[in-house]
């Protein structure tokens, strides 16, 4: 029976192209990462130049060689820096990969956004921003007013009003200097048996950003009034009831009233910026207001 030569009926893998090898139709070779199939028998016709003898089967994609990876350390990341493939070594535990936009390279960054720390000022001083802090929330409360005093014919002194409060969110990412902090002093008392009102609480402030007087906050995102002190009333000397409570501030209640019935004295404002309690006619004067406060919450 006669033998019929069908030639190659499937692709013949020949490996890397060799210029000295004779190739026949359907031989397959590789060169520079690409694959080529022979379409006409030949020898010495390089695959990249002799399109009459070779057709490309598959083109090389981006791989580790093109990325020029020189390190295989676990956690490394490779990226395009605009002119070449660059390596970003593994960050530290807890960091995240942060993009800086289309004109900058990625970087590792510490997780942020949460409250990191806070500073509380109960006396005037200087605020210095800690390293890494970008946003602060400032709460400024003015001092409370002092309680008034009564007389024999007008025997109930009113409680001092509370200081106002200012609350502001401030971007301090570019702040390079310190900020002056001023804390208001509590209002003085009305002298016993003098029918005089207490003194006004002093103003607290955080630089030029925001401030709060003995009554209301100003220049902030939120400006709050302090609570009113309870009013006094005019009664006879035999009346044994007390004066007025001090007004409540953002932070809490004011001072207790004096009472001739219980022979108790008024008390100073108890919470930051709260008013002092009012006095009564029997030599029980009002009490001083509480000093102000500045609280700075610090965020990354």
C-alpha positions in Angstrom: 0.0 0.0 0.0 1.3 3.4 -0.9 2.4 5.8 1.9 1.1 9.3 1.7 3.2 12.0 3.5 0.7 14.3 5.2 3.5 16.5 6.6 2.9 18.2 10.0 -0.7 17.9 11.1 -0.1 19.7 14.3 2.3 22.4 15.6 5.8 21.2 16.4 7.4 22.9 19.4 11.0 23.7 18.6 11.9 25.9 21.5 14.0 29.0 21.1 14.8 30.2 17.6 18.2 29.0 16.3 19.6 30.6 13.1 21.3 27.3 12.1 18.2 25.1 12.3 16.1 24.3 9.3 12.4 24.9 10.0 9.4 23.5 8.2 5.8 24.6 8.1 4.0 24.5 11.5 7.2 24.6 13.5 6.8 26.9 16.5 9.7 28.8 18.2 10.1 31.6 20.7 12.2 34.7 20.5 12.4 37.7 22.9 9.3 36.4 24.7 7.1 36.1 21.6 6.0 32.9 19.9 6.2 32.4 16.1 4.8 29.7 13.7 6.7 28.8 10.5 4.6 29.3 7.3 7.3 28.5 4.8 10.3 26.1 5.2 13.6 28.0 5.6 16.8 28.3 7.4 18.6 31.4 8.7 15.5 33.7 8.3 15.2 35.5 11.6 11.6 35.5 13.0 11.5 39.3 13.6 12.4 40.2 10.0 11.2 37.5 7.7 7.4 37.8 7.7 7.3 35.6 4.6 8.5 32.7 6.7 7.0 33.4 10.1 3.7 34.5 11.7 3.5 35.7 15.3 1.4 33.5 17.5 1.5 35.4 20.8 3.2 38.6 22.0 5.0 39.1 25.2 3.2 41.0 27.9 4.5 42.9 31.0 6.4 40.5 33.2 9.0 40.5 36.0 11.8 41.0 33.5 10.2 44.2 32.1 9.4 45.4 35.6 13.1 45.0 36.3 12.4 43.5 39.7 15.6 43.3 41.7 14.0 42.3 45.0 11.7 39.6 45.9 11.1 40.8 49.5 7.6 40.0 50.8 5.4 43.1 50.9 7.3 45.1 48.2 5.1 47.0 45.7 6.2 48.1 42.2 4.7 51.1 40.5 5.3 53.4 37.5 7.1 56.6 38.6 6.6 58.3 35.3 9.8 57.1 33.6 10.5 53.6 34.9 9.2 50.9 37.2 10.1 51.7 40.8 10.1 49.7 44.0 8.3 50.7 47.2 9.5 48.7 50.1 7.1 47.2 52.6 5.8 49.7 55.1 5.5 49.3 58.9 2.7 47.4 60.5 -0.6 49.3 60.5 0.3 51.6 57.6 -1.8 51.9 54.5 -0.9 52.7 50.8 -1.7 56.3 50.1 -2.0 57.8 46.6 -0.9 61.4 46.2 -2.6 62.1 42.9 -1.6 61.7 39.2 1.6 63.7 39.5 3.2 62.0 42.5 4.3 58.6 43.6 2.3 56.4 46.1 3.6 56.2 49.6 2.9 54.5 52.9 1.0 56.5 55.5 0.0 56.1 59.0 -3.7 55.5 59.7 -5.4 58.7 60.8 -8.7 60.5 61.4 -9.2 59.4 65.0 -8.6 61.4 68.2 -4.9 61.2 69.1 -4.6 63.4 72.2 -5.9 66.5 73.8 -4.7 69.5 75.8 -6.6 71.2 78.5 -5.9 74.8 79.6 -7.3 76.1 82.9 -4.8 79.0 83.0 -3.4 81.2 80.2 -0.6 79.7 78.3 0.7 78.6 74.8 -0.6 75.9 72.6 2.0 73.9 70.6 0.8 71.5 67.9 2.3 68.0 68.3 4.0 66.4 65.3 1.6 64.7 62.9 -1.5 66.5 64.0 -3.6 68.0 61.1 -7.0 68.9 62.6 -7.9 70.2 66.0 -11.3 70.8 67.6 -11.2 73.7 70.0 -13.7 74.3 72.8 -13.4 77.7 74.4 -15.5 78.6 77.5 -15.6 82.0 79.1 -15.6 82.4 82.9 -18.8 82.5 84.9 -20.2 85.6 86.7 -20.1 86.0 90.5 -23.2 85.7 92.6 -25.0 88.8 93.9 -25.7 89.7 97.5 -28.9 90.8 99.3 -29.8 93.2 102.1 -32.4 93.2 104.9 -35.0 94.6 102.6 -34.0 93.0 99.4 -32.6 89.8 100.8 -32.0 87.4 97.9 -28.9 87.8 95.7 -29.2 86.4 92.1 -26.8 83.7 90.9 -24.1 84.5 88.5 -24.6 83.7 84.8 -22.4 81.2 83.0 -19.8 81.9 80.4 -20.5 81.3 76.8 -18.8 78.6 74.7 -17.2 78.7 71.2 -16.5 75.4 69.3 -14.4 75.4 66.1 -12.8 72.8 63.9 -9.4 74.1 62.6 -7.0 72.8 59.9 -3.6 73.1 61.5 -1.7 71.0 58.9 0.3 74.1 57.9 0.5 75.7 61.3 4.2 76.2 62.2 3.8 78.6 65.1 2.3 78.4 68.5 -1.1 79.8 69.5 -1.7 82.0 72.6 -4.4 80.7 74.9 -6.2 83.1 77.3 -8.4 81.8 80.2 -11.0 84.1 81.7 -11.1 84.7 85.4 -14.3 84.0 87.3 -16.5 87.1 88.2 -16.1 88.6 91.7 -18.9 88.4 94.4 -21.3 91.1 95.5 -20.3 92.2 99.0 -22.5 90.8 101.8 -25.6 92.9 102.8 -24.8 95.3 100.0 -27.5 94.5 97.5 -24.8 94.4 94.7 -24.5 92.1 91.8 -21.5 90.0 91.1 -18.8 90.8 88.6 -18.8 89.6 85.0 -16.7 86.6 84.1 -13.6 87.1 82.0 -13.1 86.3 78.3 -11.3 83.1 77.2 -9.7 82.8 73.7 -7.7 80.6 71.4 -5.5 83.0 69.5 -7.5 85.0 66.9 -9.5 81.9 66.0 -12.3 82.1 68.5 -13.2 83.4 71.9 -16.0 83.3 74.5 -17.0 86.1 76.9 -18.8 85.8 80.2 -22.0 85.4 78.1 -21.6 84.0 74.6 -19.0 82.5 72.2 -17.9 84.3 69.0 -16.1 83.7 65.7 -16.5 79.9 65.9 -18.4 77.3 64.0 -20.8 77.0 67.0 -21.4 79.9 69.4 -23.3 79.0 72.6 -24.8 81.3 75.3 -24.0 80.5 78.9 -27.0 79.6 81.2 -28.6 82.4 83.1 -28.2 82.6 86.9 -31.4 82.4 88.9 -32.9 85.7 89.8 -33.3 87.0 93.3 -36.5 88.3 94.9 -37.2 91.1 97.4 -38.7 89.8 100.6 -38.7 90.8 104.3 -35.8 89.9 106.7 -37.9 87.2 108.2 -37.9 85.3 104.9 -35.6 82.3 105.2 -35.4 81.1 101.6 -32.2 81.2 99.6 -30.9 83.3 96.8 -30.4 82.2 93.2 -28.3 79.3 91.8 -25.4 80.0 89.5 -26.0 79.5 85.8 -24.9 76.2 84.1 -22.2 76.3 81.5 -21.4 73.9 78.6 -19.5 71.8 81.1 -22.1 71.5 83.9 -23.9 73.2 86.8 -23.2 76.4 88.7 -22.7 77.2 92.4 -25.3 76.5 95.2 -27.3 79.3 96.6 -26.9 80.6 100.2 -29.7 80.0 102.7 -30.4 81.7 106.0 -32.8 78.9 106.9 -30.2 76.2 106.6 -27.4 78.6 107.5 -25.5 77.5 104.4 -23.2 79.6 102.3 -23.3 80.0 98.6 -20.6 78.1 96.7 -18.5 79.1 93.7 -19.3 77.9 90.2 -18.6 74.2 90.1 -18.1 73.4 86.4 -15.8 75.3 84.1 -17.3 78.7 83.3 -20.4 78.3 85.5 -21.8 81.0 87.7 -21.4 81.5 91.4 -24.4 81.0 93.8 -26.3 84.0 95.1 -26.2 85.2 98.7 -28.8 86.3 101.3 -29.3 89.1 103.8 -27.6 87.6 106.9 -24.1 88.4 105.9 -24.0 85.5 103.4 -22.4 86.9 100.3 -22.6 85.5 96.8 -19.8 83.3 95.5 -17.3 83.7 92.7 -17.9 82.4 89.2 -15.8 79.5 87.9 -12.8 80.3 85.6 -13.0 79.5 81.9 -11.3 76.7 80.0 -9.9 75.8 76.6 -9.9 72.2 75.5 -8.0 71.2 72.3 -8.8 67.8 70.8 -6.1 66.7 68.3 -6.6 64.5 65.3 -4.4 63.2 62.5 
